Amino acid sequence: MILVTSEGSEELAVEALRNGIANYLRLPLTAEELGRAVDASEPVCPASMAADRIIGVSRAIRDLKAYLCRVAASSSNVLITGETGTGKELAAEFIHRHSTRAWRPLITVNCAAIPDSLIESELFGFERGAFTGAHAAQNGKFRCADSGDIFLDEIGDFSPWAQAKILRVIETGEIQRLGARQPQRVDVRVIAATNRDLENDAGFRKDLYFRLNVARVRLPPLRERKEDILPLADSFRAEFERRFGRSTAFTEGARMLLLEHRWPGNIRELRNIVEAAFIDPGPDAEGALDLPVPFGKALENRTPGEAERILLALSQTQWNKSRAADALRWSRMTLYRKMARYKLSRAGGAGKTA
């Protein structure tokens, strides 16, 4: 389905894409533009949108998803910041899949893996004979992403020379293949990500920073959204159950340890810990899933905090607050007060259970 409208707005675009519209076009519109949209409209967007890989029930994640939808509805460049392992690539994927560019590719570039000597050929392509071994012309990443998005992961690792090349593409909307005489126009939205503070990084060009920092997305670390730890862990557990072919459940001790850990590696570290638990489940692990011994020993001398005990009780009762309060031997009002103090919440009907 393609929506063509003369009364466009960001709200309409987001609502249309959420309801399975493959492309969103505004009038006035040429027959050529409509033809390209029809030719390219494979059923990619609705299927991909159904698989939301950003998992979480916290207010931080709900607010983040709402903001990402607003970002997706625009064509502005995006800068995603966050610690290692917070899911910057997932955020870029979310923006792309909920945008009017979803029918075109999202091209990912690992900026840390491209040396300066290959920047131009990798990003902009080359003509036949441009250098030794160039037996045929080849498109670069920006050309492949035409009418779509390009994700520049860890852009802070680019050298000043490479940064200048990216800045020129953003400013002119043109690329030039190695060996070519004429530039080519491209329509590409740049989504960049970094775990650095680019604003105060002396090695990063300020003019490029301002060009990228139009829509700013900050991903919170896992320690700032503890409500999401157990849902994420359960999601990874279900994933590895399918891979390893067995049914499991976290022990109460494992769930408490998950809540107590500070997770410096964030979501990536959490996924690795759950996978390690499947690889070495221990001799008495029939149906029960405990955490690797070294992980448990690192936390064995810590006393669980009040917030962790509240989250564990809520998790065990499917966020039924009356039952959680009984388990904690508190009144329901005491539980509400402490949840407000630690800013604990859950989206959906379960969070409203009395």
Long-range contacts (C-beta under 8 A, 24 or more apart in sequence): 2-34, 2-37, 2-38, 2-41, 4-29, 4-34, 10-70, 10-73, 10-74, 13-73, 13-100, 14-69, 14-70, 14-72, 14-73, 14-98, 17-45, 17-49, 17-72, 17-98, 17-99, 17-100, 17-102, 18-49, 18-69, 18-98, 20-45, 20-46, 20-49, 21-45, 22-46, 22-102, 22-103, 23-100, 23-102, 23-103, 24-100, 25-100, 37-103, 40-103, 40-104, 41-103, 42-103, 44-102, 44-103, 45-97, 45-102, 45-103, 48-97, 48-102, 49-97, 49-98, 49-102, 52-94, 53-90, 53-93, 53-94, 54-87, 54-90, 54-91, 54-94, 55-228, 55-231, 55-232, 55-235, 56-225, 56-227, 56-228, 56-231, 56-232, 57-227, 57-228, 57-231, 57-345, 57-346, 57-347, 57-348, 57-351, 58-225, 58-226, 58-227, 58-228, 58-345, 58-346, 59-343, 59-345, 59-347, 60-220, 60-224, 60-225, 61-225, 61-228, 62-347, 64-91, 64-217, 64-219, 64-220, 65-94, 67-217, 68-94, 68-95, 68-98, 68-217, 69-98, 71-95, 71-215, 71-217, 72-96, 72-97, 72-98, 72-99, 73-98, 73-99, 73-100, 74-215, 75-101, 75-189, 76-189, 76-214, 76-215, 77-170, 77-189, 77-190, 77-191, 77-192, 77-211, 77-212, 77-214, 77-215, 78-189, 78-190, 78-191, 78-192, 78-212, 78-214, 78-215, 78-216, 78-217, 79-192, 79-193, 79-194, 79-198, 79-209, 79-212, 79-213, 79-214, 79-215, 79-216, 79-217, 80-191, 80-192, 80-193, 80-194, 80-217, 80-218, 80-219, 81-193, 81-194, 81-195, 81-198, 81-216, 81-217, 81-218, 81-219, 82-193, 82-195, 82-218, 82-219, 82-220, 82-221, 83-195, 83-219, 83-221, 83-264, 83-266, 84-195, 84-265, 84-266, 84-268, 85-265, 85-266, 85-267, 85-268, 85-269, 86-219, 86-220, 86-221, 86-222, 86-266, 86-267, 87-219, 87-266, 87-267, 88-153, 88-193, 88-195, 88-219, 89-151, 89-153, 89-193, 91-193, 91-217, 91-219, 92-149, 92-151, 92-153, 92-191, 92-193, 95-149, 95-191, 96-148, 96-149, 96-151, 96-191, 99-149, 99-189, 101-147, 101-148, 101-149, 101-189, 104-145, 104-146, 104-147, 104-148, 104-149, 105-144, 105-145, 105-148, 105-149, 106-145, 106-148, 106-149, 106-150, 106-151, 107-141, 107-142, 107-144, 107-145, 107-148, 107-149, 107-150, 107-151, 108-150, 108-151, 108-153, 109-141, 109-150, 109-151, 109-152, 109-153, 110-153, 110-154, 111-152, 111-153, 111-154, 111-155, 111-156, 111-157, 111-158, 111-162, 112-153, 112-154, 112-157, 114-162, 116-159, 116-161, 116-162, 119-161, 119-162, 119-165, 120-165, 120-178, 121-178, 123-165, 123-166, 123-169, 123-175, 124-165, 124-169, 124-175, 124-176, 124-177, 124-178, 125-175, 125-177, 125-178, 126-177, 126-178, 126-179, 127-177, 127-178, 127-179, 127-180, 128-179, 129-179, 130-177, 130-178, 130-179, 131-178, 131-179, 134-178, 134-179, 137-177, 140-175, 140-177, 142-169, 142-175, 142-186, 142-188, 143-175, 143-184, 143-186, 145-186, 145-188, 146-186, 146-187, 146-188, 147-187, 147-188, 148-188, 148-189, 149-188, 149-189, 149-190, 149-191, 150-188, 150-189, 150-190, 150-191, 151-191, 151-192, 151-193, 152-190, 152-191, 152-192, 152-193, 153-193, 154-193, 154-194, 154-195, 155-192, 155-193, 155-194, 155-198, 155-212, 156-194, 156-195, 156-196, 156-198, 156-201, 156-204, 160-203, 160-205, 163-204, 163-205, 163-208, 164-205, 164-208, 166-190, 166-208, 167-205, 167-207, 167-208, 167-211, 170-208, 170-211, 170-212, 171-211, 221-263, 221-266, 222-263, 222-266, 222-267, 222-270, 223-262, 223-263, 226-259, 226-307, 226-308, 226-311, 226-344, 227-311, 227-344, 227-345, 227-346, 229-258, 229-259, 229-263, 229-270, 229-311, 230-255, 230-258, 230-259, 230-311, 230-315, 232-267, 232-270, 232-271, 233-258, 233-270, 233-274, 236-270, 236-271, 236-274, 236-275, 237-274, 237-289, 240-274, 240-275, 240-278, 243-278, 244-278, 247-287, 248-278, 248-281, 248-285, 248-287, 248-288, 248-289, 249-287, 249-288, 249-289, 250-288, 250-289, 250-290, 251-288, 251-289, 251-290, 252-312, 252-316, 253-290, 253-296, 254-289, 254-290, 254-291, 255-312, 255-315, 256-304, 256-308, 256-312, 257-291, 257-295, 257-296, 257-299, 258-291, 259-304, 259-308, 259-311, 259-312, 260-299, 260-302, 260-304, 260-305, 260-308, 261-295, 261-299, 306-338, 306-342, 307-342, 307-344, 310-335, 310-338, 310-339, 310-342, 310-344, 311-344, 314-344, 314-346, 318-350, 318-353, 319-346, 319-350, 319-351, 319-353, 320-350, 320-353, 320-354, 321-353, 321-354, 322-353, 322-354
